[in-house]
Structures are given as C-alpha cells and as structure tokens.
Amino acid sequence: MLAGDDLFVALLMAVGATGSILATAQLAPERFAELVAAWRTGRVERARA
C-alpha cells in the first residue's frame, strides 16, 4: 500500500503503508526518506516528530 496524500502520509505509514508518492517530497526528499526509514525501523517517536 502506498500513501498518496501529503497530509495523511504519517497516519498511513502507521497502519502499514510501505511508501508514498508525494508532490512535496520533491521539495524535501531527505525529510521524507527519514520519515519512511523511521517507520520501517520501528522508531515511532522519531516518525511522529
């Protein structure tokens, strides 16, 4: 499952989305890569920050 709405990406990752296709990720790709990595490695507090 992929998230497609910037507003809901963190919520969707929390319930099992494996990634996202987001327009704003083009502006800050490092931040979105960090978000996905945090969810994948179980660092929930970091992902929510």
Buried (B, 14 or more C-beta within 10 A) or exposed (E): EEBEEEEEBBEBBEEEBEBBEBEEBEEEEEEBEBBBEBBEEEEEEEBEE
